[in-house]
């Protein structure tokens, strides 16, 4: 099982992928934009770790609620989401 952590901002986001079992960083922090190409980059990074999307749990930290929901709906699986005001 893997965890994808996403720090969502207005125009670009930071992601990281770690192993849930031992905390090993499997994909160093990477930047992706708030666009179709950016989401494709995120999915590419996820698939480089494992082709089975069901192997992943997604967590987001954001003050941009609408952007967070859009990305998470695209990925279809949520571990947690924190909304900062």
C-alpha positions in Angstrom: 0.0 0.0 0.0 1.2 3.5 -0.8 0.3 7.0 0.3 0.2 10.0 -2.0 0.5 13.2 -0.2 -0.6 16.4 -2.0 -0.1 20.0 -0.9 -2.6 21.9 -3.1 -2.1 25.5 -4.0 -3.9 27.8 -6.4 -1.8 27.3 -9.5 0.5 24.4 -8.8 0.8 21.6 -6.3 3.4 19.4 -4.6 3.1 15.7 -4.4 5.1 12.9 -2.8 4.6 9.1 -2.7 5.7 7.0 0.2 5.3 3.4 1.3 2.6 2.9 4.0 4.5 0.0 5.5 7.9 1.5 6.2 7.6 5.2 5.3 10.2 4.9 2.4 10.0 7.7 -0.1 9.2 6.1 -3.4 8.8 9.3 -5.5 10.5 12.5 -4.2 8.5 15.6 -4.0 7.4 16.8 -7.4 5.5 19.8 -8.7 2.5 19.6 -10.9 0.2 22.3 -12.3 -3.5 22.8 -11.8 -4.3 21.6 -15.3 -5.1 18.5 -17.4 -1.3 18.0 -18.0 -0.6 18.4 -14.3 -3.1 15.7 -13.4 -1.6 13.5 -16.1 1.9 14.0 -14.5 0.5 13.1 -11.1 -1.1 9.9 -12.6 2.2 9.1 -14.4 4.1 9.3 -11.1 1.5 7.1 -9.4 1.7 4.5 -12.2 5.5 4.5 -12.0 5.2 3.1 -8.4 2.3 0.7 -9.2 -0.1 0.3 -12.1 -3.0 -0.6 -9.7 -4.6 2.7 -8.5 -6.3 0.6 -5.7 -2.8 0.3 -4.1 -2.9 4.0 -3.2 -4.4 6.2 -0.5 -4.5 9.9 -1.3 -4.2 12.7 1.3 -4.5 16.4 0.6 -3.8 19.6 2.6 -5.4 22.7 1.1 -7.1 26.0 1.6 -8.5 25.7 -1.9 -11.4 23.5 -1.4 -12.8 23.4 -5.0 -9.4 22.5 -6.4 -8.9 19.8 -3.8 -12.3 18.2 -4.6 -11.7 18.3 -8.4 -8.3 16.5 -8.1 -9.7 14.0 -5.6 -12.7 13.3 -7.8 -10.3 12.6 -10.6 -8.3 10.1 -8.5 -11.5 8.6 -6.9 -9.9 7.6 -3.6 -9.3 9.7 -0.5 -7.4 8.9 2.7 -8.0 12.3 4.3 -8.4 15.9 3.4 -7.8 18.9 5.6 -9.2 22.3 4.6 -7.4 25.3 6.1 -9.3 28.6 6.5 
